[in-house]
Amino acid sequence: MNMKTNPRFMSVLLFVCLFLEMNLSLGVDTISANQSLSGHQTIVSAGGVFELGFFKPGKSPNYYIGMWWKKVTVKTVVWVANREKPVLDRFSSEMKISNGNLVIFNGSKIPIWSTNVNSTRSASVEAVLLDNGNLILKHVGKQMKPIWESFHHPTDSLLPGCKFGFNKKTKRKIVLTAWKNLDDPAPGRYSMEPFARDNSFVIEWNMSRGFWNTGTWNGEIFNLVPGVNIHSLYNFSYVSNDKESYFIYFVENTTKTISRLVMGISGQLQQPLWMPPEGWRTIWSFPRQQCKVHAFCGPYGSCTDSANVCSCLTGFKQKSPSDWDLKDYSGGCIRKTKLQCENYNLSSGEKDKFLELPDMLLHESEQFVKVGDITACESTCLNNCSCVAYANDNKHGCSIWTNDLLDLEQLKAGDNNGTTLYLRLAASNYWDAMKSKRLIRSASNKALIIGVVVGSSVVVLLGLILFSVMRQRNKKIRKRQKAVQNSLTVFTYKELQNATKNFSEKLGVGGFGSVFKGTLPHSSMVAVKKLESVSQGEKQFRAEVSTIGTIQHVNVVRLRGFCSEGTKRLLVYDYMQNGSLASHLFHEKKSNVLDWKARYQIALGTATGLVYLHEMCRNCIIHCDIKPENILLDVEFCPKVANFGLAKLVGREFSHVLTTMRGTRGYLAPEWIEGLAITSKVDVYSYGMMLFELVSGRRNSKQSDSEGKVPKYFPSLATSVVVEGGDVLSILDPRLEGNADVQELENVCKVACWCIQDEEADRPTMSQVVQMLQGIAEVDLPPIPRTLYFFDEN
């Protein structure tokens, strides 16, 4: 037969080809006892939202039973049944009801996955795919609780309406586990699970090491994930009762809004939203910085956060290039050449050498051993076959590493937060690296000459462009200033004068002015700060408006608006009904004393607020004056970090640090006093000093008692009691009469002592403080800071 002259044959042939390549829907949402799912067959939920069937991820030769959105043009799998046991042939494999369970059989008719429930006869049950993405196994024709449901066994995704939490009776918890890589849905290294102790959720590496958590639920959001509940499309909530505790979320329009929470292979929890025609758009991800994901680049891999990429250190190569192509960097890098110490038969006999790698961020989780000066350190490392690197700085001397290097981050050149790492290499790799550097320098010199010649020819052109650039920049500045004003209320002086009854009810006096109680026309109470020093007040005014005018967090006081008329400068804040923390700590009355539970929550909430300022804002905000007077309490005694007059915005790379002293005596870190450049660790120090006052209920500074005796400096006393294993209740505020959780009290004192360590690198970050207070991270016995000895002697 001549096919060219037979159009009917061509049509039939084309139809058959298309038929073989497309999924064949069974036309129903159910797998009943007399049906099976095989080959191209799928089932579709009643409303056509989700589809279930065999799929092959990426370039993998394997097939899996999975679920995806039917109307999303980019197939996005949200649940996988047999993620650990794939099949090679989907036509000889099948999913069907067997012995009361939903079971997947491979080509040899061997069961490789099952719902594994104790059910009745197969004829009495059926599997139904619902429009919310829940695959359930239930009794035929009966409206009762499902026998089994996929919502109780998610893989890497949490769909709207799916509970994510902990069953208090069965002790069973739901865990989200990332895919191994883009082509393999098998469980990867990163997972997220509930932390039952404090109703938070933790991202873990290898199901063992937690490196990020949500913080506790405060009724609206989780403390350490601000901003996730502000999107109008989502409705998040947390439920806790005698039977279970769980997080759940819904979307406003289920027919138009397609979204999920996913534990990504990158180690970040993400919320993608389907937005055609551009596709998937990630609304947020935590941790925000990719390089803060533990072991993301694997051993001897270096992370560059500005580009979110991994690279191998000099002298190393990718352990598995194919895995790296699939965005799985966990295997890290391996040496190109063994070290001399590991291979004594090298003909050259040349010793290993150390390559200088500047501007490296060595995370505090790394293990290290302190030794002598840099010469002794190099010698110690060279004579130890287990030593792979050492580092040196003026503050801490030299440290050596004896384990694989993890969590390395390459910073920008000259970053003050970086350290020079001396990496041990085989001599041949070292000389190759040095040769490469010389070639680069030579090329750079040639490029410089060419650049000078070319540059001189375009000076005139740059001059013409400069005017246009400056003009655009001024427009952007004016636009940004307008945006700040639009997010705040601009009050007239007369309005605030009326609201405060001509500034008649004074709440307190600060370093730059007085604070008055006021009531706005719609009856909401506010606190109005009137800046009284014109020269310094103007600077104070600009600092506070630019610092907190655009941020909102449950543990940071909210700026409502401002007034700027002539020389008059006023700031309007939410009114805090319970005043400052200082007003509740430093008084002799036994009534209205903060109990231990309230103090512990204030400590945790304040730390959470500082985490937001240090790590969650676009720029790091260093408060510079943390003390009880600057922690305000609302009607429910929820703490709010306030008074940002001394605050400093620092770029995320910390390219600039502070040197001018600011803050309050008694809370100042040694860096201030020594005239050294400072970072956010000064807030950690001040916070630690405040924790001691929270425990004792009195000022840390020495004050004579009624008999004229000067008590021991309290931080010294508390530290000695904890380190020496004394009775921690003996240092508790006597007004509490010993009513406190001993473990929490001891934990707080340990954390406080770690926060006031002399060297800033020895202090934890505020996010680590939160983890220690929540019990996620263990708190070792701290060393007694040297400065405490000074206070005792004086």
C-alpha positions in Angstrom: 0.0 0.0 0.0 1.3 3.4 -0.9 1.1 5.5 2.3 1.6 8.8 0.4 -1.7 8.3 -1.4 -3.7 7.0 1.6 -4.6 10.0 3.9 -6.8 7.7 6.1 -3.8 5.4 6.9 -1.6 8.5 7.8 -4.4 9.8 10.1 -4.7 6.5 11.9 -0.9 6.1 12.3 -0.7 9.7 13.7 -3.5 9.0 16.1 -1.8 5.8 17.3 1.5 7.6 17.9 -0.2 10.3 19.9 -2.2 7.7 21.8 0.9 5.9 22.9 2.6 9.1 24.2 -0.3 10.7 26.2 -1.6 9.7 29.6 -4.8 7.7 29.4 -7.2 8.8 32.1 -9.5 6.2 33.4 -12.1 9.0 33.4 -12.7 8.6 37.2 -11.2 9.7 40.5 -11.3 6.2 42.0 -9.4 2.9 41.9 -11.9 0.2 42.8 -11.3 -3.5 43.6 -11.7 -4.5 39.9 -9.4 -1.8 38.5 -5.7 -1.1 38.3 -3.4 1.7 37.3 -0.7 0.9 34.8 1.2 2.3 31.8 -0.1 5.7 30.7 -3.3 5.3 32.8 -4.1 7.9 35.4 -7.0 8.9 37.7 -8.1 12.5 38.0 -9.8 14.2 41.0 -13.5 15.0 40.5 -12.9 18.7 39.9 -9.9 18.1 37.6 -7.4 19.6 40.0 -5.0 16.7 40.6 -3.9 13.7 38.6 -2.2 10.4 39.8 -0.2 7.9 37.8 3.2 6.7 36.7 5.8 9.4 36.0 9.5 9.5 35.2 11.5 12.4 36.8 14.0 14.2 34.5 16.5 11.9 32.8 16.0 9.1 35.3 15.2 5.6 33.8 12.9 4.9 36.7 9.2 5.2 37.1 7.2 6.2 40.2 3.6 6.5 41.1 3.1 10.2 41.9 0.5 13.1 42.1 0.7 16.4 40.2 -1.5 19.4 39.3 -3.4 18.5 36.1 -3.7 22.1 34.9 -0.2 23.2 35.6 1.7 23.1 32.3 5.0 22.3 34.1 4.5 18.9 35.6 5.1 19.5 39.4 4.9 16.3 41.5 3.7 17.0 45.0 3.5 13.4 46.4 5.3 10.1 45.5 4.2 6.7 46.7 7.2 4.4 45.9 9.9 7.1 46.3 12.4 4.6 47.6 11.5 1.6 45.3 11.1 2.7 41.6 10.1 0.4 38.8 11.8 0.2 35.3 8.7 -0.7 33.3 5.4 1.0 34.0 3.4 -1.2 31.6 4.2 -4.4 33.5 3.8 -2.7 36.9 0.5 -1.6 38.4 -1.2 -0.1 41.4 -4.4 -1.8 42.6 -6.4 -2.8 45.6 -5.1 -6.0 47.2 -6.0 -7.5 50.6 -7.7 -4.4 51.7 -4.7 -2.2 50.8 -3.6 0.0 47.9 -0.5 -1.7 46.6 2.1 -1.2 43.9 3.4 -4.3 42.1 6.5 -4.3 40.0 6.9 -6.2 36.7 7.6 -9.4 38.6 4.3 -9.0 40.5 6.2 -8.4 43.7 4.7 -5.7 46.0 7.1 -2.8 46.5 4.8 -0.3 48.2 1.6 -0.6 50.3 -0.7 1.5 52.4 -0.1 -1.2 55.0 -3.2 -1.0 57.0 -5.3 -3.6 58.7 -8.4 -3.5 56.5 -11.2 -5.9 55.4 -11.7 -7.7 52.1 -10.5 -5.9 49.0 -14.0 -5.7 47.5 -15.1 -3.4 50.3 -12.5 -0.7 49.9 -11.6 1.8 47.2 -9.0 4.6 46.7 -10.2 8.1 45.8 -8.2 11.1 44.7 -9.7 14.3 46.2 -9.5 17.8 44.8 -7.3 19.0 47.7 -4.6 16.5 46.7 -5.4 13.9 49.3 -5.4 10.3 48.2 -7.6 8.3 50.6 -8.4 4.6 51.1 -12.0 4.2 52.4 -14.8 1.7 52.6 -17.0 1.6 49.5 -20.1 3.8 49.7 -19.6 4.8 53.3 -19.0 8.3 54.5 -16.7 7.8 57.4 -13.1 8.5 58.4 -10.7 7.2 55.7 -8.7 4.0 56.5 -5.6 5.7 55.1 -4.7 9.0 53.5 -1.7 10.5 51.8 -2.1 13.7 53.9 -0.7 11.6 56.8 2.3 10.5 54.7 3.5 13.5 52.7 6.9 13.4 50.9 8.5 16.8 50.3 5.3 18.9 49.9 2.6 20.2 52.3 -0.6 21.1 50.4 -3.3 23.5 51.7 -5.5 21.7 54.3 -2.9 19.1 55.2 -2.0 19.0 58.9 1.7 19.2 59.7 2.4 18.3 63.3 2.6 15.8 66.1 0.1 13.2 67.5 0.5 13.4 71.2 -1.2 10.0 71.9 0.5 7.9 69.3 3.8 10.0 69.4 3.7 9.9 65.6 5.0 13.0 63.8 4.7 14.1 60.2 8.0 14.8 58.4 8.7 16.6 55.1 11.8 15.2 53.4 13.4 16.7 50.3 14.1 14.8 47.1 17.7 13.5 46.8 18.1 15.5 43.6 16.1 16.7 40.6 15.9 13.2 39.1 15.5 11.2 42.2 12.6 11.6 44.6 14.2 9.2 47.2 14.6 10.9 50.6 17.4 13.4 50.6 19.6 14.8 53.3 17.3 17.7 54.4 14.0 17.3 56.3 11.6 19.3 58.4 9.7 18.0 61.4 7.8 19.3 64.4 9.7 19.9 67.6 7.1 18.8 70.2 8.7 20.6 73.2 7.9 24.1 72.2 5.5 23.8 69.2 8.1 24.8 66.6 9.4 23.1 63.5 13.0 22.3 62.7 14.9 21.8 59.5 17.5 19.0 59.9 20.4 17.6 58.1 20.6 13.8 57.9 17.6 13.6 60.3 20.0 14.5 63.2 21.4 18.0 63.1 19.0 20.9 63.3 20.3 24.1 61.8 17.1 26.3 61.5 13.8 26.5 63.2 10.6 28.5 62.9 10.5 29.6 66.5 7.3 29.3 68.5 3.8 30.3 67.4 2.6 33.6 69.0 -1.0 33.4 67.7 -0.3 35.0 64.4 3.1 33.9 63.1 6.1 31.8 64.1 8.6 34.1 65.8 11.5 33.4 63.5 9.6 33.5 60.2 8.2 37.1 60.1 6.3 38.1 57.0 5.0 34.7 55.9 1.5 35.5 57.0 1.2 38.9 55.3 0.2 37.6 51.9 -3.5 37.9 51.4 -3.7 34.6 49.5 -2.8 32.5 52.6 -4.3 31.8 55.9 -1.9 30.2 58.4 -2.8 28.8 61.8 -1.5 26.6 64.5 -3.7 24.2 66.7 -2.7 22.5 69.9 -4.9 20.4 72.1 -4.7 17.2 74.2 -4.7 15.0 71.2 -2.4 16.7 68.7 -0.6 19.9 67.8 -0.2 20.9 64.2 0.3 23.7 61.7 -2.1 24.1 58.8 -2.8 26.6 56.1 -5.4 27.4 53.4 -5.6 29.5 50.3 -8.3 32.1 49.8 -9.3 30.9 46.3 -8.6 27.1 45.8 -9.7 27.2 42.1 -7.2 30.0 41.1 -4.4 29.8 43.7 -2.0 26.9 43.2 0.7 26.8 45.9 2.4 24.4 48.3 5.1 24.4 51.0 8.0 22.3 49.9 11.2 21.1 51.6 13.6 21.8 48.7 16.7 19.9 47.7 18.6 23.1 48.6 17.8 22.6 52.3 15.4 25.6 52.3 11.7 25.5 53.1 10.0 27.3 50.3 6.5 28.6 49.3 6.2 28.6 45.4 3.1 30.1 43.8 2.0 29.3 40.2 1.7 32.6 38.3 1.2 32.0 34.6 2.6 32.9 32.2 5.9 33.3 34.1 5.5 30.0 35.9 6.5 29.2 39.5 7.5 32.1 41.7 8.9 31.6 45.2 7.1 33.8 47.7 9.7 33.1 50.5 12.3 30.6 51.6 14.0 29.9 54.9 16.8 30.1 55.8 16.8 33.2 53.7 20.5 32.8 52.8 21.4 29.6 50.9 24.9 29.5 52.5 23.3 29.3 55.9 22.1 25.8 55.0 24.3 23.3 56.9 26.6 21.2 54.6 24.9 22.6 51.5 28.2 22.4 49.5 29.5 19.3 51.2 33.0 18.6 52.4 35.6 21.1 51.0 32.9 22.9 49.1 32.7 26.7 49.3 29.4 28.6 49.1 29.0 32.0 47.5 25.8 33.5 48.8 25.6 36.4 46.2 25.4 33.8 43.5 23.9 30.8 45.4 26.6 28.5 43.9 29.0 25.9 45.2 32.6 25.5 44.1 35.5 23.2 45.2 38.4 24.6 47.1 41.7 24.9 45.2 43.3 21.4 44.9 39.9 19.6 45.1 37.5 18.4 42.5 33.8 17.4 42.5 33.3 14.0 44.1 30.3 13.3 41.8 29.9 15.8 38.8 26.7 14.1 37.8 25.2 14.9 41.2 26.3 18.5 41.0 24.5 18.8 37.6 21.4 17.8 39.5 21.9 20.5 42.1 22.9 17.9 44.7 26.2 19.2 46.2 26.1 17.1 49.4 28.9 14.8 48.3 31.2 17.8 48.2 34.7 17.6 46.9 37.7 15.3 47.1 41.4 15.9 46.8 43.1 15.8 43.4 46.3 14.5 45.0 46.8 12.7 48.3 48.7 14.5 51.0 52.4 13.6 51.5 51.5 12.5 55.1 49.1 9.9 53.7 51.5 8.7 51.0 55.1 8.2 52.1 56.2 6.6 48.8 56.1 9.8 46.7 59.4 10.0 44.8 59.7 13.8 45.3 59.4 13.6 49.0 58.3 17.2 49.1 56.2 18.1 52.2 52.7 19.3 52.0 52.2 23.0 51.8 49.5 25.5 52.9 47.6 27.6 50.4 46.3 31.0 51.6 42.6 31.5 51.1 41.5 35.0 52.2 38.0 36.3 53.0 36.6 32.9 54.2 33.7 32.7 56.6 34.3 29.8 59.0 31.0 29.1 60.7 31.0 28.6 64.4 29.8 25.0 64.1 33.3 24.0 62.9 35.4 22.1 65.4 38.8 23.6 66.1 41.7 23.3 68.6 43.6 26.4 69.8 47.4 26.3 69.8 50.2 28.8 69.8 51.3 31.5 67.3 51.0 31.1 63.6 54.4 29.5 63.1 53.7 26.9 65.8 50.2 26.3 64.4 51.6 25.6 60.9 54.1 23.2 62.4 51.4 21.5 64.5 49.1 21.0 61.6 51.9 19.8 59.3 53.0 17.1 61.8 49.4 15.9 62.2 48.1 13.7 59.4 44.5 14.5 60.4 45.0 18.2 60.1 43.5 19.7 57.0 43.7 23.4 57.6 44.5 26.2 60.0 43.4 29.8 60.5 44.9 32.8 62.3 43.6 36.2 63.5 44.8 38.8 65.9 42.0 38.1 68.5 42.0 34.3 68.8 45.4 33.3 67.6 45.6 30.2 65.5 43.1 27.3 65.2 43.6 23.9 63.4 40.9 21.7 61.8 41.2 17.9 62.0 37.9 17.1 60.3 36.5 17.6 56.8 35.8 21.3 56.2 32.1 22.1 56.1 30.0 25.2 55.8 32.7 27.3 54.2 31.5 30.6 52.7 33.5 32.8 50.3 33.0 36.5 51.1 33.8 39.5 49.1 37.4 40.8 49.1 38.2 42.8 52.2 35.1 41.8 54.2 35.8 42.4 57.8 33.8 39.3 58.8 36.2 37.1 56.8 39.2 35.1 58.0 42.2 33.8 56.1 42.2 30.0 55.9 45.4 28.1 55.2 44.4 25.0 53.4 46.7 21.9 53.4 47.6 20.7 49.9 49.9 18.2 48.3 53.0 20.1 47.1 52.1 19.5 43.4 48.7 21.0 43.8 50.1 23.9 45.8 52.6 24.8 43.0 49.9 24.5 40.4 47.7 26.9 42.3 50.6 29.4 42.7 51.4 29.2 39.0 47.8 29.9 38.2 47.8 32.9 40.5 50.9 34.3 38.7 49.3 33.8 35.3 46.2 35.7 36.6 48.3 38.5 37.9 50.2 38.7 34.6 46.9 38.8 32.7 45.6 41.4 35.1 48.6 43.7 34.4 48.0 43.4 30.7 44.4 44.1 31.2 45.3 47.1 33.3 47.4 48.6 30.5 44.7 48.1 28.0 42.2 49.5 30.4 44.1 52.7 30.9 44.4 53.3 27.1 40.7 52.5 26.5 39.7 54.4 29.6 41.3 57.6 28.6 39.4 57.5 25.3 36.0 57.3 27.0 36.4 60.0 29.7 34.3 62.4 27.7 31.6 59.8 27.2 31.5 59.1 31.0 31.2 62.7 31.7 28.1 62.9 29.5 26.6 59.8 31.2 27.3 61.0 34.7 24.7 63.8 34.6 22.0 61.3 33.4 22.9 58.8 36.1 22.9 61.4 38.9 19.5 62.6 37.7 18.0 59.1 37.8 19.6 58.5 41.2 17.9 61.6 42.6 14.6 60.5 41.2 15.0 57.1 43.0 15.9 58.8 46.3 12.8 61.0 46.1 10.7 57.9 45.2 12.1 55.9 48.1 11.6 58.8 50.6 8.0 59.1 49.4 7.5 55.3 49.8 8.7 55.6 53.5 6.3 58.4 54.1 3.4 56.5 52.5 3.9 53.6 54.8 3.6 55.9 57.9 1.1 58.5 59.0 2.3 62.1 58.8 0.8 64.0 61.7 0.6 67.7 62.2 2.0 69.2 65.4 -1.5 70.4 66.3 -2.9 66.9 66.0 -0.4 65.4 68.4 -0.8 68.4 70.8 -4.5 67.6 71.0 -3.9 63.8 71.2 -1.6 64.3 74.2 -3.7 67.0 75.9 -0.9 69.5 75.3 1.7 66.9 76.4 0.3 66.6 79.9 0.8 62.9 80.7 4.5 62.1 80.7 5.4 58.4 80.4 9.2 58.8 80.7 12.3 60.7 79.7 15.0 59.4 77.3 18.3 60.6 76.2 16.9 62.6 73.3 13.5 63.7 74.7 10.3 62.9 76.6 7.6 60.4 75.9 3.9 61.3 76.4 0.7 59.3 76.4 -1.8 60.2 73.7 -5.2 59.1 72.2 -5.9 59.5 68.5 -9.4 60.5 67.3 -10.3 56.9 66.6 -9.6 56.1 70.3 -6.4 54.1 69.8 -3.7 55.0 72.4 -0.2 55.9 71.3 3.1 57.0 72.8 4.4 60.2 71.4 8.2 60.9 71.7 9.0 64.6 71.6 12.6 65.2 70.5 13.8 68.2 72.5 17.4 68.8 71.4 17.2 70.4 67.9 20.7 69.6 66.7 20.9 66.1 68.1 17.2 65.6 67.8 17.2 65.9 64.0 19.8 63.2 63.8 17.8 61.1 66.3 14.7 61.7 64.3 16.2 60.6 61.0 17.8 57.5 62.6 14.5 56.2 64.1 12.3 56.9 61.0 14.8 55.3 58.6 15.5 52.4 60.9 12.1 51.1 61.9 9.7 53.0 59.7 9.4 50.1 57.3 9.7 47.0 59.5 7.1 45.1 61.5 7.6 42.2 63.9 5.7 41.0 66.9 8.7 41.6 69.2 9.7 45.1 67.7 7.7 48.2 68.7 5.8 49.6 65.7 6.3 53.1 64.5 2.8 54.5 63.6 3.9 57.9 62.2 5.8 61.1 62.7 5.7 64.9 62.7 8.2 67.2 61.1 7.2 70.9 61.3 10.0 73.5 61.4 12.2 72.5 64.4 9.5 70.2 65.9 10.3 66.5 65.6 7.9 63.9 67.0 7.6 60.1 66.7 4.4 58.2 67.3 4.5 54.6 68.5 2.0 52.0 69.6 1.2 52.4 73.3 2.6 49.7 75.5 0.2 49.2 78.4 2.7 47.6 80.8 5.5 50.0 80.3 9.1 49.0 80.3 10.7 45.8 81.6 12.8 48.0 84.0 9.6 49.2 85.7 8.7 45.6 86.6 12.2 44.5 87.7 13.7 47.2 89.8 11.2 47.9 92.6 10.9 46.6 96.1 7.2 45.8 96.0 6.2 42.1 96.3 3.0 42.7 94.4 2.9 42.7 90.6 6.2 40.8 90.5 6.8 39.2 87.2 6.7 35.4 87.7 9.4 33.1 86.2 7.2 32.0 83.3 6.7 35.6 82.2 10.4 36.4 82.6 11.4 33.4 80.5 9.0 34.4 77.7 10.3 37.9 77.8 13.8 36.6 77.4 12.8 34.5 74.4 10.7 37.2 72.8 13.4 39.8 73.1 15.9 37.4 71.6 13.5 36.7 68.7 13.1 40.4 68.1 16.9 40.8 67.9 17.1 37.9 65.5 14.8 39.7 63.2 16.8 42.9 63.4 20.1 41.2 62.9 19.3 38.5 60.3 15.8 39.0 58.7 15.9 42.7 57.6 17.3 43.7 54.3 20.2 45.4 56.2 21.4 44.2 59.6 20.1 46.6 62.3 22.4 46.8 65.3 20.3 48.3 68.2 23.4 49.3 70.3 21.4 50.0 73.5 19.7 46.8 74.7 18.6 47.2 78.3 15.4 46.7 80.4 14.4 50.3 79.8 14.3 49.7 76.1 12.2 46.5 76.2 8.5 47.5 76.4 5.6 45.2 77.4 2.2 45.2 75.8 -1.1 44.2 77.6 -0.2 40.5 77.5 3.5 41.2 78.5 4.8 40.4 75.1 8.2 42.1 74.8 8.9 44.7 72.2 12.4 46.0 71.4 12.2 49.8 71.4 14.1 53.1 71.3 16.2 52.9 68.1 17.8 56.3 68.5 21.3 54.7 68.6 20.6 52.0 66.1 22.9 51.5 63.1 22.1 49.9 59.8 25.0 47.7 58.5 25.2 46.2 55.0 24.6 42.4 54.8 28.3 41.8 54.0 29.3 43.9 57.0 31.6 46.0 54.8 31.4 48.7 57.5 31.4 48.4 61.2 31.0 50.9 64.0 33.8 52.5 66.0 32.1 55.5 67.8 31.0 54.5 71.3 27.3 54.4 71.9 25.0 52.7 74.4 24.6 52.6 78.2 27.3 51.9 80.8 26.9 48.5 82.4 25.7 47.0 79.1 28.6 48.0 76.8 30.6 45.2 75.2 34.5 45.3 75.6 34.8 46.3 71.9 33.3 49.7 72.7 35.6 50.4 75.6 38.7 49.1 73.7 37.9 51.3 70.7 37.6 48.3 68.4 35.2 48.0 65.4 32.0 46.3 66.4 29.3 44.1 64.9 25.9 42.8 66.0 27.7 40.9 68.8 27.5 44.0 70.9 23.7 43.5 71.1 24.4 39.9 72.2 26.6 41.2 75.0 24.0 43.7 76.2 21.3 41.1 76.0 23.4 38.8 78.2 23.8 41.5 80.8 20.0 42.1 80.7 19.4 38.4 81.2 21.2 38.5 84.6 19.0 41.4 85.7 16.0 39.4 84.6 17.1 36.6 86.9 18.0 38.7 89.9 15.4 41.4 89.7 18.0 44.1 90.4 20.7 46.0 88.7 24.0 44.3 87.9 25.9 47.3 89.1 27.1 47.3 92.7 24.8 49.0 95.1 25.0 49.0 98.9 22.3 47.2 100.8 20.5 48.5 103.9 23.5 47.6 106.1 25.9 49.4 103.8 27.4 46.2 102.4 28.3 46.0 98.7 27.1 42.7 97.3 29.2 40.6 94.8 28.8 41.7 91.2 25.8 39.6 90.2 27.0 38.3 86.8 30.1 36.9 88.6 28.0 35.4 91.3 25.6 33.8 88.9 28.4 32.4 86.7 30.2 30.9 89.6 27.1 29.2 90.9 26.4 27.7 87.5 29.9 26.6 86.6 30.6 25.2 90.1 27.2 23.3 90.2 25.7 25.4 93.0 22.0 25.9 93.8 20.7 28.2 91.0 17.6 29.0 93.1 19.9 30.9 95.5 20.5 33.6 92.8 16.9 34.0 91.8 15.0 37.2 92.6 14.0 36.6 96.2 10.5 38.0 95.5 9.8 34.9 93.5 10.4 32.7 96.6 12.1 30.0 94.6 9.1 29.5 92.2 11.0 28.8 89.0 11.8 26.0 86.6 15.3 25.0 87.8 16.4 23.7 84.4 15.2 26.9 82.6 16.9 29.1 85.2 20.2 27.3 84.9 19.9 27.4 81.1 19.2 31.2 81.1 22.3 31.8 83.3 24.5 29.7 81.0 23.2 31.5 77.9 23.8 34.9 79.7 27.4 34.0 80.5 28.0 32.8 76.9 26.6 36.2 75.7 29.0 38.2 77.8 32.2 36.5 76.7 35.2 38.8 76.2 35.8 37.9 72.6 32.9 38.5 70.2 33.6 35.3 68.3 33.0 33.3 71.4 29.5 34.7 71.8 26.6 33.0 70.1 24.5 34.8 67.5 21.0 35.8 68.5 19.5 32.9 66.5 21.7 30.5 68.4 20.5 32.1 71.6 16.9 31.4 70.6 17.7 27.8 69.9 19.4 27.4 73.2 16.5 29.0 75.1 14.1 26.7 73.3 16.1 23.6 74.1 16.9 22.9 70.4 20.6 23.4 71.0 22.5 22.1 74.0 24.2 24.7 76.2 27.7 23.7 77.5 29.2 25.0 80.7 30.6 28.5 79.8 34.0 29.7 80.8 34.1 32.7 83.2 34.9 35.8 81.3 38.0 37.6 82.3 36.2 40.9 82.7 34.2 39.5 85.6 37.3 39.0 87.6 38.0 42.7 87.1 34.6 43.6 88.6 35.2 41.3 91.6 38.6 42.9 92.3 37.2 46.4 92.2 
